Amino acid sequence: MTESHSARTVFIVSDGTGITAETFSHAVLSQFEQVSFTPVRIPFIDGAEKAAEAVRRINRCADEEKQPPLVFSTLVNPEVAFVVRQANCSFLDLFGTFIRPLEEALGLKSSHSVGRSHMGGLGAQYQKRIEAINFTLAHDDGQYVRGLEQAEVILIGVSRCGKTPTSLYLAMQYAVKAANFPLIPEDFERGTLPATLAPYRKKLFGLSIDPKRLSEVRTQRRPDSKYATLEQCVYEVAKAERMMRIEGVPCLSTTARSIEEISTKVLEEIGLNRSSY
């Protein structure tokens, strides 16, 4: 492979936050593992002057790198998009690619309204997401057990297996009220799930992790502690997985999975048909 193909700059150009374009670009570019991509987000390009400045940045990058950068665009305004399209780049128009065929299929013209995918900051959906985030923060790591009946899912597993980031992702992206509860050595000695969780068995979902990876994670947090030793991690993971099998709690290893994959699997297993916000 030539050097020119080993690294590319990717501009995310949007009239809003750029989150939609960035998410799409990550999904597409992940198929090209042999190339190192450097993303640059240029949000809120909502007029000709800002579009011209974006073009200057893109052209400057093309001159410095001696190759046109990639541009992922969710610019809705056709005139603004036209300005950016003139830059020295490979222009990928995400909205244009899909809106025009949809207009033909539906026999309708789109509104071409800026920011429609992120509107409703004061609406019911937004409030639901805020409520889910607040609930999840309050019910992190078993610190608050009142109100667990409101939880849509309760993640359980040993310390540092990924419960907190998964819970927060579910709340932020899907407005899921997700609590999480640690399984500790005292639970293993007793041989049963914590009594607090007994009434909510159908809401439980277990997360596990490879003991070696767990030891690495715990060592970063508490080096030279029994808590982080491989022996302790092997013991806790084995006991936790055995307990979940006996109790009939579905379980998933987080070792080689992203937060997005884990969250999608959780939603699928517990039967929550929820769209991201």
C-alpha positions, 0 to 999 in steps of 0.5 A: 500500500502506498503512503498516500492511502495509509492516512486520510483526513475526514471532514464532518460538515453539518448545519447542526451538531454533526453527530449524525454525519460522524456516526455514519462516517465511523460506521462506513470507514470502519470497513477500511481497517488498513487506513488511518482516518483523522476526523475533523468536525465542522458543525453549524455551517448554516450560511454562505460565509461559514461554508466558504470558511469550511472550503478554505479549511478543506482546501488547505488540508488538501494542499498540505497532504497532497491529496483531497480529504474526504467530506461527509456532509449532512448539509440540508440547504442545497445552496450551502451544500453547493458551496462546500461541494466546490472544495478540493475533496471527495464529497459524500452528501448523506442527506442528498443521497437519501432524500431525493429517492425518498421524495420520488418514492413518496411523491413529496418534497422534503422540508429541507429544514435544518436540524430536524433530526435533533429538534424537540429539546423541550419535547416529551422525548427529550424529557424522557431521556433526561429522566432516564439519565438521572435515574441511571446516575442515581442507581449506579453501582447499587448506591440507591435501591429505592425505585428499582421497580422503575428500572427497565433493565438492571445490569449485574456483574463483577466490579469493572466489567462495564456495567456503568458505561453500558447503563449510561449509554442505554440512558443517553442513546435510548432513554432506557432507565438502566440500573446496575448492581455489583456482584461482590465476594459476599454474594458468592459466599452466600451463593445467591443473588442479593436479596434486593434484586429478588423482586426484579429477576425478570429485569436482570441482565448479566455482564461478564469479562475475561479474567485477564482483561479484568485484572488489567482494568482493575490494576489501573484503578488499584495497582498491587491490590488483591482486588486486581490480582488475576487469581481474584479476578478468575475466582469472581468471574467464575462465581458470577457466571455460575450464579447467573447460570443457576439463577437463569439470568442472561449473560454477555461477555464484554471483553471484545465488544463495544459499548454500542454492541453490548447495549444493542444486545441488551435491548434485544435480549430484554425485548425493548424495541427502542430507537436511539435519540 
